[in-house]
Amino acid sequence: MYGITSEHGDSMSEQYDDKVSVLASFAPGPRNTVRVTPHLIKWRGRRYRLDTMGLHHPEKRGEKWLHIFSFSSGQTAFRVELDSETLEWRLREVFYGT
Amino acid sequence: MELRINPELPEVMHIDMNSAFAMAEQQANPLLRGRPVGVTNRLNDYAICIAASYEAKGLGIVLGTRNGEARRISPDFVMVESDAAKYQYVNRRLREIFESYSPVSQMKSVDEGIIDFRGMRQLLKGRSLEDIGYEIKQRVREEVGDYMTVNVGIAQNRWLAKVAAGFMKPDGLYKIDPDNLEAVYGMMELMELPYVKKRNKLRLNDAGIYTPLDFFRASEVVLRKQVFKGINGHHWYLKLRGYETEVEYGIRTVGRSYVLEHRTSDPEEIATLLYKAAAKVARRLRKNNLAARGLAMWFTYAGNLAVGRSWGARKGQKFSWSERKMYKTTVRRADQLYLRAMDLFKGSPRGEVLASIMITAYAVEPVRVDQPTLYESEDERADRIEEVMNKVNDRYGELTLVPAAVAASKNPMKDRIPFGTVRYFD
């Protein structure tokens, strides 16, 4: 699993498996691709607006495809997964930049 | 008589994504950008950096630096656990970009590839290779990630193209041709040349060769007879003048390497882990329709990590063990590879705590199709069972269906991210 340590050796990131609401756009990208951008994420009653998009990459687990989105909002970075079968969004990791 | 520099046009392009894994992490997590970042396979205080960002390298944090040491060098340092799916994605996108320019393109490793335009001038449609190189850099930013940068090198052969790619790091583009070749050598140190490491440097120094220019000016006879004592000297002589010496080979080995989540010294548990590793190698072999005669195994032990000392530092304690054997017949099924792995395992030291496993099948060759027989042999039956098991595992995930003896094992094995070849990335 994914993990990160700080200068003190303690974790700068935390793992979750929380269902989240995501406001996303789907738009044509270069060369017949679709660019998916999660603009807003609502997690534990708080809304986080996307500042900088990181990476969108697919990952296969068994026969299921998941779409992994990594992005930052202020000094917090998120890793959320979109299940291509159930279309459910889940928050998997939060990284604290400060 | 001295051979002149290859007069052909520079039509080989080498594209190199330096610090690829670290850069992929910085691409994914914008808060890591501009910071010294390291990537490791298993995160703990003794974790070794297997890739470092440009910022980390600038501080002296390089491949092999331990997590604790890196944090002492820079309190801002962040160590990230490797994420194979992410690197696989980046690799695939790069390959798609390369392949859109020439059918003769190849990923040489996880983070570098070659596009060969020799004999394919018409594909360029009148454009220069520099123009295409800049376009590739732009496409990498647009199609892979805005933080991703690549170095592009253009030259007459693959080796010189790699030299060119490394000449203007990071985010550079450079072309080597007969006019600037000597000037480029004049700017470099011997060990900056690809494939010149300590041993080759010492060999060259022994013959009075101290710089790339000395190397370039050395005669073929000196390189062949005095320095390399063989055909390698001839290849170097050609390489340095821009002639192609790199020949493509097919798949020669199929291997997998794992870090154990729970380290163990229990022989029974190790045996089940060996089966899991053998099963994965078998799947790779089958996918490429190959069988192997040779099997090699490499174990690393937890001792060095537990005491936090360097490799082989504590007297009497084993840190790694390896064994290999060439068999008379080829095999490709998991149960056959497992039996061979157990055969090798018998010779390993007992009682040591295992930290990682590597199994490599070598001397591989295409599977021969024998004359079909009327009745199915035991071997054919076992082959068919494995094929079905693979189909189930393809659908529900790796190791969903395993022999009963292995099913009890709860010790997960994490894929090490691959160094070098990317032949099995898909």
Interface residues (C-beta under 8 A of the other chain):
Chain A: M1 Y2 G3 I4 T5 S6 E7 G9 M12 G29 P30 R31 T33 D51 T52 M53 G54 L55 H57 P58 E59 K60 R61 G62 E63 I68 S70 F71 S72 Q75 T76 A77 R79 F95 G97
Chain B: A24 Q27 A28 N29 P30 L31 L32 L43 D45 N67 G68 R71 S74 P75 D76 F77 V78 M79 V80 E81 D83 A85 K86 Y89 V90 R139 E142 E143 G145 D394 R395 Y396 G397 T400
